[in-house]
Amino acid sequence: MAKKPTKQKTFVLRGDRLEEALRLRNKKQMDLVNDNVISAPQIWRYLYGHGDPDLVTFRRLVDYLEISADFLLGRTDDPIPKQAGMRDSRVIVELLANALSDAELDQALDAFRIAAANRDKNSRHER
């Protein structure tokens, strides 16, 4: 007798975290649909707690949004994924760009440039 196929495991996705991830990435719900990540009914189910994604769908969401899987699951408040122990600088820049005004972003970039110049100057003196 043939085995019945087992249903894929689902993950308890927090709808509020999916909504926050969309906001952080400056994406709309329809972007997920238009970019063939998930369907419109799936978005509704996940946002309002009426269903959870299977592993394949969950991974598509994490990859598309470049967001921490643990963040979507509610296991951490840090939305930035860890990659080999380091933070992805592109994601940090994107988060800053969405969180700061243009003037604040210019100030932050100036501060980073000054810090980098001081680091370079100090490393030359140490040699």
MMTF fields as JSON, N, C-alpha, C and O atoms, coordinates in Angstrom:
{
  "mmtfVersion": "1.0.0",
  "mmtfProducer": "UNKNOWN",
  "numBonds": 507,
  "numAtoms": 508,
  "numGroups": 127,
  "numChains": 1,
  "numModels": 1,
  "chainsPerModel": [1],
  "groupsPerChain": [127],
  "chainIdList": ["A"],
  "bondAtomList": [4, 2, 8, 6, 12, 10, 16, 14, 20, 18, 24, 22, 28, 26, 32, 30, 36, 34, 40, 38, 44, 42, 48, 46, 52, 50, 56, 54, 60, 58, 64, 62, 68, 66, 72, 70, 76, 74, 80, 78, 84, 82, 88, 86, 92, 90, 96, 94, 100, 98, 104, 102, 108, 106, 112, 110, 116, 114, 120, 118, 124, 122, 128, 126, 132, 130, 136, 134, 140, 138, 144, 142, 148, 146, 152, 150, 156, 154, 160, 158, 164, 162, 168, 166, 172, 170, 176, 174, 180, 178, 184, 182, 188, 186, 192, 190, 196, 194, 200, 198, 204, 202, 208, 206, 212, 210, 216, 214, 220, 218, 224, 222, 228, 226, 232, 230, 236, 234, 240, 238, 244, 242, 248, 246, 252, 250, 256, 254, 260, 258, 264, 262, 268, 266, 272, 270, 276, 274, 280, 278, 284, 282, 288, 286, 292, 290, 296, 294, 300, 298, 304, 302, 308, 306, 312, 310, 316, 314, 320, 318, 324, 322, 328, 326, 332, 330, 336, 334, 340, 338, 344, 342, 348, 346, 352, 350, 356, 354, 360, 358, 364, 362, 368, 366, 372, 370, 376, 374, 380, 378, 384, 382, 388, 386, 392, 390, 396, 394, 400, 398, 404, 402, 408, 406, 412, 410, 416, 414, 420, 418, 424, 422, 428, 426, 432, 430, 436, 434, 440, 438, 444, 442, 448, 446, 452, 450, 456, 454, 460, 458, 464, 462, 468, 466, 472, 470, 476, 474, 480, 478, 484, 482, 488, 486, 492, 490, 496, 494, 500, 498, 504, 502],
  "bondOrderList": [1, 1, 1, 1, 1, 1, 1, 1, 1, 1, 1, 1, 1, 1, 1, 1, 1, 1, 1, 1, 1, 1, 1, 1, 1, 1, 1, 1, 1, 1, 1, 1, 1, 1, 1, 1, 1, 1, 1, 1, 1, 1, 1, 1, 1, 1, 1, 1, 1, 1, 1, 1, 1, 1, 1, 1, 1, 1, 1, 1, 1, 1, 1, 1, 1, 1, 1, 1, 1, 1, 1, 1, 1, 1, 1, 1, 1, 1, 1, 1, 1, 1, 1, 1, 1, 1, 1, 1, 1, 1, 1, 1, 1, 1, 1, 1, 1, 1, 1, 1, 1, 1, 1, 1, 1, 1, 1, 1, 1, 1, 1, 1, 1, 1, 1, 1, 1, 1, 1, 1, 1, 1, 1, 1, 1, 1],
  "groupList": [{"groupName": "MET", "atomNameList": ["N", "CA", "C", "O"], "elementList": ["N", "C", "C", "O"], "formalChargeList": [0, 0, 0, 0], "bondAtomList": [1, 0, 2, 1, 3, 2], "bondOrderList": [1, 1, 2], "singleLetterCode": "M", "chemCompType": "L-PEPTIDE LINKING"}, {"groupName": "ALA", "atomNameList": ["N", "CA", "C", "O"], "elementList": ["N", "C", "C", "O"], "formalChargeList": [0, 0, 0, 0], "bondAtomList": [1, 0, 2, 1, 3, 2], "bondOrderList": [1, 1, 2], "singleLetterCode": "A", "chemCompType": "L-PEPTIDE LINKING"}, {"groupName": "LYS", "atomNameList": ["N", "CA", "C", "O"], "elementList": ["N", "C", "C", "O"], "formalChargeList": [0, 0, 0, 0], "bondAtomList": [1, 0, 2, 1, 3, 2], "bondOrderList": [1, 1, 2], "singleLetterCode": "K", "chemCompType": "L-PEPTIDE LINKING"}, {"groupName": "PRO", "atomNameList": ["N", "CA", "C", "O"], "elementList": ["N", "C", "C", "O"], "formalChargeList": [0, 0, 0, 0], "bondAtomList": [1, 0, 2, 1, 3, 2], "bondOrderList": [1, 1, 2], "singleLetterCode": "P", "chemCompType": "L-PEPTIDE LINKING"}, {"groupName": "THR", "atomNameList": ["N", "CA", "C", "O"], "elementList": ["N", "C", "C", "O"], "formalChargeList": [0, 0, 0, 0], "bondAtomList": [1, 0, 2, 1, 3, 2], "bondOrderList": [1, 1, 2], "singleLetterCode": "T", "chemCompType": "L-PEPTIDE LINKING"}, {"groupName": "GLN", "atomNameList": ["N", "CA", "C", "O"], "elementList": ["N", "C", "C", "O"], "formalChargeList": [0, 0, 0, 0], "bondAtomList": [1, 0, 2, 1, 3, 2], "bondOrderList": [1, 1, 2], "singleLetterCode": "Q", "chemCompType": "L-PEPTIDE LINKING"}, {"groupName": "PHE", "atomNameList": ["N", "CA", "C", "O"], "elementList": ["N", "C", "C", "O"], "formalChargeList": [0, 0, 0, 0], "bondAtomList": [1, 0, 2, 1, 3, 2], "bondOrderList": [1, 1, 2], "singleLetterCode": "F", "chemCompType": "L-PEPTIDE LINKING"}, {"groupName": "VAL", "atomNameList": ["N", "CA", "C", "O"], "elementList": ["N", "C", "C", "O"], "formalChargeList": [0, 0, 0, 0], "bondAtomList": [1, 0, 2, 1, 3, 2], "bondOrderList": [1, 1, 2], "singleLetterCode": "V", "chemCompType": "L-PEPTIDE LINKING"}, {"groupName": "LEU", "atomNameList": ["N", "CA", "C", "O"], "elementList": ["N", "C", "C", "O"], "formalChargeList": [0, 0, 0, 0], "bondAtomList": [1, 0, 2, 1, 3, 2], "bondOrderList": [1, 1, 2], "singleLetterCode": "L", "chemCompType": "L-PEPTIDE LINKING"}, {"groupName": "ARG", "atomNameList": ["N", "CA", "C", "O"], "elementList": ["N", "C", "C", "O"], "formalChargeList": [0, 0, 0, 0], "bondAtomList": [1, 0, 2, 1, 3, 2], "bondOrderList": [1, 1, 2], "singleLetterCode": "R", "chemCompType": "L-PEPTIDE LINKING"}, {"groupName": "GLY", "atomNameList": ["N", "CA", "C", "O"], "elementList": ["N", "C", "C", "O"], "formalChargeList": [0, 0, 0, 0], "bondAtomList": [1, 0, 2, 1, 3, 2], "bondOrderList": [1, 1, 2], "singleLetterCode": "G", "chemCompType": "PEPTIDE LINKING"}, {"groupName": "ASP", "atomNameList": ["N", "CA", "C", "O"], "elementList": ["N", "C", "C", "O"], "formalChargeList": [0, 0, 0, 0], "bondAtomList": [1, 0, 2, 1, 3, 2], "bondOrderList": [1, 1, 2], "singleLetterCode": "D", "chemCompType": "L-PEPTIDE LINKING"}, {"groupName": "GLU", "atomNameList": ["N", "CA", "C", "O"], "elementList": ["N", "C", "C", "O"], "formalChargeList": [0, 0, 0, 0], "bondAtomList": [1, 0, 2, 1, 3, 2], "bondOrderList": [1, 1, 2], "singleLetterCode": "E", "chemCompType": "L-PEPTIDE LINKING"}, {"groupName": "ASN", "atomNameList": ["N", "CA", "C", "O"], "elementList": ["N", "C", "C", "O"], "formalChargeList": [0, 0, 0, 0], "bondAtomList": [1, 0, 2, 1, 3, 2], "bondOrderList": [1, 1, 2], "singleLetterCode": "N", "chemCompType": "L-PEPTIDE LINKING"}, {"groupName": "ILE", "atomNameList": ["N", "CA", "C", "O"], "elementList": ["N", "C", "C", "O"], "formalChargeList": [0, 0, 0, 0], "bondAtomList": [1, 0, 2, 1, 3, 2], "bondOrderList": [1, 1, 2], "singleLetterCode": "I", "chemCompType": "L-PEPTIDE LINKING"}, {"groupName": "SER", "atomNameList": ["N", "CA", "C", "O"], "elementList": ["N", "C", "C", "O"], "formalChargeList": [0, 0, 0, 0], "bondAtomList": [1, 0, 2, 1, 3, 2], "bondOrderList": [1, 1, 2], "singleLetterCode": "S", "chemCompType": "L-PEPTIDE LINKING"}, {"groupName": "TRP", "atomNameList": ["N", "CA", "C", "O"], "elementList": ["N", "C", "C", "O"], "formalChargeList": [0, 0, 0, 0], "bondAtomList": [1, 0, 2, 1, 3, 2], "bondOrderList": [1, 1, 2], "singleLetterCode": "W", "chemCompType": "L-PEPTIDE LINKING"}, {"groupName": "TYR", "atomNameList": ["N", "CA", "C", "O"], "elementList": ["N", "C", "C", "O"], "formalChargeList": [0, 0, 0, 0], "bondAtomList": [1, 0, 2, 1, 3, 2], "bondOrderList": [1, 1, 2], "singleLetterCode": "Y", "chemCompType": "L-PEPTIDE LINKING"}, {"groupName": "HIS", "atomNameList": ["N", "CA", "C", "O"], "elementList": ["N", "C", "C", "O"], "formalChargeList": [0, 0, 0, 0], "bondAtomList": [1, 0, 2, 1, 3, 2], "bondOrderList": [1, 1, 2], "singleLetterCode": "H", "chemCompType": "L-PEPTIDE LINKING"}],
  "groupTypeList": [0, 1, 2, 2, 3, 4, 2, 5, 2, 4, 6, 7, 8, 9, 10, 11, 9, 8, 12, 12, 1, 8, 9, 8, 9, 13, 2, 2, 5, 0, 11, 8, 7, 13, 11, 13, 7, 14, 15, 1, 3, 5, 14, 16, 9, 17, 8, 17, 10, 18, 10, 11, 3, 11, 8, 7, 4, 6, 9, 9, 8, 7, 11, 17, 8, 12, 14, 15, 1, 11, 6, 8, 8, 10, 9, 4, 11, 11, 3, 14, 3, 2, 5, 1, 10, 0, 9, 11, 15, 9, 7, 14, 7, 12, 8, 8, 1, 13, 1, 8, 15, 11, 1, 12, 8, 11, 5, 1, 8, 11, 1, 6, 9, 14, 1, 1, 1, 13, 9, 11, 2, 13, 15, 9, 18, 12, 9],
  "groupIdList": [1, 2, 3, 4, 5, 6, 7, 8, 9, 10, 11, 12, 13, 14, 15, 16, 17, 18, 19, 20, 21, 22, 23, 24, 25, 26, 27, 28, 29, 30, 31, 32, 33, 34, 35, 36, 37, 38, 39, 40, 41, 42, 43, 44, 45, 46, 47, 48, 49, 50, 51, 52, 53, 54, 55, 56, 57, 58, 59, 60, 61, 62, 63, 64, 65, 66, 67, 68, 69, 70, 71, 72, 73, 74, 75, 76, 77, 78, 79, 80, 81, 82, 83, 84, 85, 86, 87, 88, 89, 90, 91, 92, 93, 94, 95, 96, 97, 98, 99, 100, 101, 102, 103, 104, 105, 106, 107, 108, 109, 110, 111, 112, 113, 114, 115, 116, 117, 118, 119, 120, 121, 122, 123, 124, 125, 126, 127],
  "secStructList": [7, 7, 7, 7, 7, 7, 7, 7, 7, 5, 7, 7, 7, 7, 2, 2, 2, 2, 2, 2, 2, 2, 2, 2, 6, 6, 7, 7, 2, 2, 2, 2, 2, 2, 6, 6, 1, 1, 7, 2, 2, 2, 2, 2, 2, 2, 2, 6, 6, 1, 7, 7, 7, 5, 2, 2, 2, 2, 2, 2, 2, 2, 2, 2, 2, 6, 7, 7, 2, 2, 2, 2, 2, 6, 1, 7, 1, 7, 7, 1, 7, 3, 3, 6, 6, 3, 3, 7, 2, 2, 2, 2, 2, 2, 2, 2, 2, 2, 2, 1, 7, 2, 2, 2, 2, 2, 2, 2, 2, 2, 2, 2, 2, 2, 2, 2, 2, 2, 2, 2, 2, 2, 2, 2, 2, 2, 7],
  "xCoordList": [0.828, 0.0, 0.89, 1.844, 0.574, 1.364, 1.106, -0.008, 2.186, 2.064, 1.341, 1.513, 0.531, -0.112, 0.933, 1.757, 0.902, 1.864, 1.586, 0.436, 2.675, 2.503, 2.43, 3.101, 1.609, 1.463, 2.722, 3.281, 3.164, 4.348, 4.075, 2.973, 5.098, 4.999, 4.769, 5.341, 3.927, 3.7, 4.412, 4.778, 4.596, 5.261, 4.283, 3.543, 4.275, 3.358, 3.937, 4.75, 3.494, 3.951, 3.138, 1.91, 3.806, 3.101, 2.716, 3.578, 1.427, 0.927, 1.448, 1.733, 1.578, 2.091, 3.538, 3.964, 4.289, 5.684, 5.778, 6.653, 4.884, 4.867, 4.526, 5.131, 3.561, 3.181, 4.35, 4.598, 5.066, 6.222, 7.346, 8.007, 7.567, 8.598, 8.272, 9.164, 7.017, 6.616, 6.906, 7.416, 6.581, 6.821, 8.323, 8.745, 9.127, 10.573, 11.202, 12.154, 10.662, 11.193, 10.511, 10.78, 9.608, 8.885, 8.145, 8.139, 7.527, 6.767, 5.293, 4.928, 4.471, 3.027, 2.64, 3.394, 1.467, 0.992, 0.951, 1.299, 0.534, 0.424, 1.781, 1.852, 2.861, 4.199, 4.482, 5.104, 4.014, 4.188, 3.462, 3.955, 2.295, 1.501, 2.136, 2.354, 2.422, 2.968, 4.329, 4.666, 5.108, 6.423, 6.368, 7.399, 5.151, 4.922, 5.533, 6.067, 5.445, 5.931, 4.824, 5.021, 3.662, 2.49, 1.234, 1.288, 0.124, -1.136, -1.819, -1.495, -2.753, -3.502, -4.246, -4.209, -4.924, -5.596, -4.611, -4.926, -3.421, -2.416, -2.007, -1.888, -1.789, -1.401, -2.443, -2.105, -3.694, -4.779, -4.749, -4.842, -4.621, -4.605, -3.446, -3.628, -2.265, -1.093, -1.182, -0.836, -1.641, -1.734, -2.756, -2.562, -3.841, -4.919, -4.989, -5.987, -3.933, -3.845, -4.791, -5.167, -5.185, -6.1, -5.388, -6.025, -4.081, -3.314, -1.833, -1.446, -1.035, 0.415, 1.045, 0.515, 2.174, 2.82, 3.53, 3.936, 3.668, 4.527, 5.973, 6.219, 6.917, 8.338, 8.747, 9.479, 8.291, 8.674, 8.181, 8.934, 6.942, 6.365, 7.04, 7.338, 7.277, 7.94, 9.324, 9.706, 10.056, 11.397, 11.321, 12.154, 10.328, 10.163, 9.941, 10.504, 9.118, 8.866, 10.141, 10.458, 10.86, 12.107, 13.109, 13.714, 13.284, 14.248, 13.82, 14.639, 12.559, 12.067, 12.193, 12.627, 11.808, 11.824, 13.193, 13.403, 14.129, 15.46, 15.316, 15.868, 14.559, 14.211, 14.555, 14.582, 14.81, 15.133, 13.917, 12.814, 14.128, 13.051, 12.585, 11.388, 13.521, 13.161, 12.304, 11.446, 12.523, 11.701, 10.254, 9.321, 10.071, 8.715, 8.006, 6.78, 8.786, 8.21, 7.994, 7.389, 8.49, 8.342, 9.365, 9.177, 10.453, 11.487, 12.533, 13.296, 12.584, 13.506, 12.848, 11.956, 13.296, 12.798, 13.7, 13.424, 14.778, 15.746, 15.359, 15.438, 14.938, 14.51, 15.653, 15.434, 16.874, 18.007, 18.544, 18.907, 18.599, 19.098, 20.584, 21.347, 20.979, 22.396, 22.952, 22.345, 24.095, 24.718, 26.166, 26.982, 26.478, 27.826, 28.346, 29.52, 27.463, 27.88, 27.991, 28.339, 27.713, 27.813, 26.477, 25.696, 26.219, 25.003, 25.217, 26.298, 24.199, 24.252, 24.156, 23.109, 25.234, 25.284, 24.242, 23.732, 23.921, 22.901, 21.55, 20.799, 21.231, 19.969, 19.962, 18.944, 21.09, 21.186, 20.967, 20.223, 21.602, 21.44, 19.983, 19.445, 19.351, 17.948, 17.04, 16.125, 17.3, 16.507, 16.693, 15.728, 17.944, 18.208, 17.515, 16.919, 17.597, 16.998, 15.491, 14.912, 14.85, 13.405, 13.025, 11.902, 13.962, 13.64, 13.992, 13.43, 14.919, 15.413, 14.974, 14.729, 14.88, 14.624, 15.895, 16.951, 15.803, 16.985, 18.076, 19.253, 17.693, 18.669, 19.344, 20.561, 18.539, 19.101, 20.017, 21.06, 19.628, 20.457, 21.785, 22.829, 21.764, 23.003, 23.907, 25.12, 23.327, 24.114, 24.737, 25.903, 23.956, 24.475, 25.616, 26.627, 25.456, 26.515, 27.771, 28.875, 27.628, 28.79, 29.501, 30.731, 28.725, 29.317, 30.076, 31.158, 29.523, 30.22, 31.513, 32.534, 31.465, 32.675, 33.767, 34.934, 33.392, 34.357, 34.941, 36.151, 34.084, 34.555, 35.504, 36.516, 35.185, 36.051, 37.386, 38.43, 37.368, 38.614, 39.472, 40.688, 38.849, 39.599, 40.18, 41.31, 39.416, 39.906, 41.109, 42.107, 41.011, 42.123, 43.348, 44.468, 43.139, 44.25, 44.907, 46.134, 44.108, 44.644, 45.377, 46.396, 44.875, 45.551, 46.883, 47.805, 47.014, 48.309, 49.317, 50.497, 48.883, 49.776, 50.239, 51.324, 49.435, 49.774, 50.816, 51.432, 51.025, 51.98, 53.353, 54.28],
  "yCoordList": [-1.164, 0.0, 1.251, 1.341, 2.204, 3.428, 4.349, 4.449, 5.017, 5.968, 7.212, 7.662, 7.76, 9.031, 10.137, 10.122, 11.099, 12.188, 12.98, 13.238, 13.358, 14.133, 15.614, 16.103, 16.284, 17.722, 18.414, 18.038, 19.441, 20.172, 20.912, 21.411, 20.976, 21.694, 23.173, 23.745, 23.78, 25.214, 25.925, 25.311, 27.216, 28.044, 29.097, 29.669, 29.357, 30.338, 31.727, 32.245, 32.29, 33.606, 34.665, 34.585, 35.647, 36.744, 37.786, 38.373, 38.01, 38.967, 40.373, 41.093, 40.777, 42.115, 42.261, 43.34, 41.162, 41.203, 41.25, 41.919, 40.545, 40.616, 42.035, 42.573, 42.628, 44.005, 44.965, 45.859, 44.779, 45.628, 45.414, 46.37, 44.166, 43.87, 44.559, 45.101, 44.541, 45.237, 46.731, 47.349, 47.301, 48.724, 49.038, 50.015, 48.207, 48.422, 48.374, 49.099, 47.518, 47.345, 48.252, 48.194, 49.104, 50.037, 49.286, 49.7, 48.18, 47.336, 47.382, 47.61, 47.17, 47.063, 45.587, 44.774, 45.254, 43.876, 43.408, 42.265, 44.274, 43.889, 43.647, 42.974, 44.177, 43.865, 42.37, 41.77, 41.773, 40.328, 39.549, 38.527, 40.035, 39.379, 39.624, 38.69, 40.888, 41.247, 40.61, 40.328, 40.384, 39.756, 38.238, 37.587, 37.686, 36.236, 35.584, 34.477, 36.286, 35.712, 34.88, 33.703, 35.495, 34.796, 35.408, 36.475, 34.729, 35.212, 36.195, 36.25, 36.959, 37.918, 37.238, 37.743, 36.103, 35.441, 34.972, 35.007, 34.535, 34.122, 35.297, 35.153, 36.463, 37.647, 37.908, 38.101, 37.913, 38.175, 37.153, 37.522, 35.884, 34.843, 35.048, 34.936, 35.345, 35.494, 36.754, 36.726, 37.857, 39.111, 39.039, 39.638, 38.308, 38.283, 36.977, 36.706, 36.171, 34.981, 33.862, 33.072, 33.777, 32.718, 31.602, 30.816, 31.532, 30.489, 30.808, 31.944, 29.81, 29.969, 29.347, 28.385, 29.897, 29.39, 28.062, 27.73, 27.314, 26.134, 26.615, 27.805, 25.697, 26.056, 26.784, 27.771, 26.317, 26.926, 28.372, 29.267, 28.598, 29.936, 30.842, 32.002, 30.303, 31.073, 31.53, 32.684, 30.623, 30.979, 32.038, 32.942, 31.932, 32.958, 34.33, 35.323, 34.384, 35.654, 36.213, 37.392, 35.361, 35.782, 36.287, 37.342, 35.545, 35.934, 37.212, 38.104, 37.306, 38.473, 39.747, 40.788, 39.647, 40.815, 41.065, 42.09, 40.123, 40.204, 40.537, 41.514, 39.69, 39.907, 38.642, 37.55, 38.778, 37.632, 36.715, 37.177, 35.428, 34.457, 34.509, 34.428, 34.644, 34.727, 35.955, 35.914, 37.046, 38.242, 37.947, 38.302, 37.299, 36.977, 35.996, 36.001, 35.165, 34.186, 34.763, 34.117, 35.986, 36.607, 36.164, 36.378, 35.546, 35.054, 36.104, 35.944, 37.186, 38.289, 39.574, 39.558, 40.677, 41.974, 42.589, 43.683, 41.892, 42.388, 41.893, 40.695, 42.807, 42.377, 42.07, 41.51, 42.434, 42.273, 40.852, 40.407, 40.132, 38.749, 38.709, 39.561, 37.718, 37.497, 36.619, 35.61, 36.997, 36.204, 35.967, 36.888, 34.748, 34.355, 35.235, 35.604, 35.573, 36.355, 37.843, 38.597, 38.285, 39.704, 40.205, 39.439, 41.465, 42.067, 42.46, 42.908, 42.292, 42.66, 44.186, 44.759, 44.84, 46.304, 46.904, 47.993, 46.219, 46.725, 46.818, 47.763, 45.852, 45.856, 46.988, 47.657, 47.203, 48.286, 49.63, 50.47, 49.834, 51.091, 51.28, 52.382, 50.224, 50.312, 50.652, 51.466, 50.029, 50.323, 51.778, 52.458, 52.247, 53.643, 54.593, 55.588, 54.283, 55.148, 55.254, 56.313, 54.181, 54.2, 54.848, 55.329, 54.865, 55.358, 56.827, 57.479, 57.357, 58.71, 59.653, 59.244, 60.929, 61.947, 62.118, 61.608, 62.824, 63.048, 63.782, 63.439, 64.784, 65.558, 64.666, 64.723, 63.834, 62.923, 61.899, 61.553, 61.412, 60.446, 61.072, 60.429, 62.318, 63.028, 63.176, 62.991, 63.51, 63.639, 62.302, 62.245, 61.231, 59.902, 59.504, 58.965, 59.771, 59.438, 60.245, 59.71, 61.522, 62.344, 61.771, 61.721, 61.338, 60.745, 59.463, 59.227, 58.633, 57.402, 57.728, 57.069, 58.747, 59.139, 59.62, 59.265, 60.422, 60.922, 59.757, 59.697, 58.835, 57.665, 56.815, 56.334, 56.625, 55.831, 56.525, 55.872, 57.843, 58.597, 58.517, 58.351, 58.635, 58.523, 57.13, 56.984, 56.104, 54.729, 54.527, 53.934, 55.027, 54.893, 55.638, 55.139, 56.834, 57.642, 56.932, 56.881, 56.379, 55.669, 54.394, 54.052, 53.692, 52.446, 52.742, 51.932, 53.873, 54.255, 54.59, 54.273, 55.231, 55.59, 54.365, 54.381, 53.296, 52.071, 51.24, 50.365, 51.49, 50.68, 51.074, 50.494],
  "zCoordList": [0.0, 0.0, 0.0, 0.774, -0.866, -0.993, 0.196, 0.71, 0.612, 1.715, 1.249, 0.117, 2.134, 1.827, 1.942, 2.857, 1.013, 1.141, 2.422, 2.777, 3.104, 4.326, 3.976, 3.068, 4.717, 4.51, 5.017, 6.048, 4.269, 4.698, 5.993, 6.222, 6.835, 8.097, 7.826, 6.899, 8.646, 8.532, 9.68, 10.682, 9.513, 10.5, 10.976, 10.175, 12.269, 12.822, 12.562, 13.326, 11.479, 11.041, 11.758, 11.802, 12.314, 12.976, 11.943, 11.288, 11.8, 10.818, 11.045, 10.088, 12.32, 12.607, 12.152, 11.738, 12.233, 11.788, 10.264, 9.714, 9.586, 8.127, 7.69, 6.762, 8.362, 8.047, 8.29, 7.481, 9.401, 9.702, 8.694, 8.29, 8.286, 7.289, 5.964, 5.312, 5.57, 4.345, 4.466, 3.531, 5.615, 5.84, 5.818, 5.199, 6.496, 6.531, 5.141, 4.852, 4.296, 2.94, 1.922, 0.722, 2.451, 1.579, 0.472, -0.688, 0.86, -0.073, 0.284, 1.438, -0.69, -0.502, -0.6, -1.133, -0.086, -0.173, -1.622, -1.918, -2.513, -3.925, -4.573, -5.601, -3.999, -4.509, -4.383, -5.259, -3.275, -3.084, -4.17, -4.649, -4.553, -5.596, -6.972, -7.745, -7.258, -8.573, -8.845, -9.995, -7.794, -7.958, -7.755, -7.586, -7.773, -7.692, -6.453, -6.519, -5.325, -4.073, -3.435, -3.133, -3.231, -2.711, -3.333, -3.945, -3.171, -3.741, -2.788, -1.602, -3.315, -2.494, -1.342, -0.22, -1.584, -0.449, 0.631, 1.82, 0.209, 1.198, 2.076, 3.293, 1.463, 2.233, 3.314, 4.482, 2.921, 3.872, 5.009, 6.179, 4.669, 5.703, 6.672, 7.884, 6.156, 7.024, 7.878, 9.059, 7.293, 8.038, 9.166, 10.224, 8.942, 9.928, 10.718, 11.385, 10.644, 11.479, 11.128, 11.994, 9.862, 9.429, 8.677, 7.976, 8.821, 8.166, 8.284, 8.553, 8.084, 8.15, 6.912, 6.356, 6.481, 5.262, 5.484, 6.598, 4.4, 4.456, 4.323, 4.128, 4.429, 4.425, 3.146, 3.209, 2.005, 0.726, 0.657, 0.272, 1.023, 0.987, 2.015, 1.731, 3.206, 4.258, 3.791, 3.985, 3.182, 2.694, 1.593, 1.547, 0.706, -0.339, 0.282, -0.178, 1.329, 2.011, 2.638, 2.479, 3.347, 4.005, 2.967, 3.152, 1.888, 0.852, 0.144, -0.078, -0.205, -0.936, -0.099, -0.592, 1.174, 2.045, 2.676, 3.326, 2.485, 3.095, 4.577, 5.082, 5.242, 6.645, 7.431, 6.865, 8.685, 9.528, 9.681, 9.972, 9.484, 9.694, 11.144, 11.417, 12.068, 13.485, 13.772, 14.654, 13.042, 13.204, 12.799, 13.519, 11.649, 11.188, 12.126, 12.235, 12.792, 13.725, 15.121, 15.976, 15.352, 16.66, 17.679, 18.877, 17.224, 18.136, 18.453, 19.405, 17.666, 17.906, 17.436, 16.587, 17.995, 17.562, 16.501, 16.007, 16.149, 15.172, 13.783, 13.511, 12.894, 11.56, 10.603, 9.529, 10.991, 10.076, 10.184, 11.273, 9.051, 9.119, 9.412, 8.956, 10.17, 10.451, 9.337, 8.978, 8.793, 7.739, 8.112, 8.083, 8.457, 8.845, 9.974, 9.991, 10.924, 12.067, 11.8, 12.708, 10.605, 10.279, 9.764, 9.199, 9.954, 9.437, 7.988, 7.605, 7.204, 5.798, 5.705, 6.007, 5.291, 5.28, 4.348, 4.613, 3.274, 2.351, 3.044, 2.804, 3.899, 4.623, 5.65, 5.831, 6.319, 7.295, 6.615, 7.122, 5.488, 4.753, 4.348, 4.457, 3.887, 3.478, 4.666, 4.542, 5.807, 6.996, 7.432, 7.781, 7.407, 7.762, 6.796, 7.209, 5.52, 4.51, 4.705, 4.461, 5.139, 5.352, 6.676, 6.83, 7.645, 8.98, 9.186, 10.066, 8.381, 8.597, 7.499, 6.364, 7.856, 6.84, 6.013, 6.389, 4.902, 4.062, 4.837, 4.727, 5.615, 6.399, 7.447, 7.626, 8.142, 9.147, 8.498, 9.052, 7.325, 6.613, 6.198, 6.311, 5.718, 5.368, 6.586, 6.483, 7.741, 8.973, 9.365, 9.756, 9.26, 9.607, 8.681, 9.132, 7.377, 6.426, 6.711, 6.618, 7.057, 7.415, 8.635, 8.676, 9.629, 10.829, 10.49, 11.028, 9.602, 9.19, 8.446, 8.647, 7.588, 6.851, 7.804, 7.642, 8.794, 9.779, 10.575, 10.795, 11.004, 11.764, 10.93, 11.439, 9.647, 8.765, 8.56, 8.563, 8.381, 8.194, 9.448, 9.354, 10.631, 11.887, 12.066, 12.532, 11.699, 11.801, 10.9, 11.308, 9.658, 8.714, 9.221, 9.117, 9.772, 10.289, 11.457, 11.533, 12.377, 13.536, 13.13, 13.73, 12.126, 11.7, 11.036, 11.135, 10.366, 9.774, 10.862, 10.714, 11.966, 13.059, 13.831, 14.412, 13.85, 14.582, 13.863, 14.471, 12.597, 11.828, 12.089, 11.523]
}
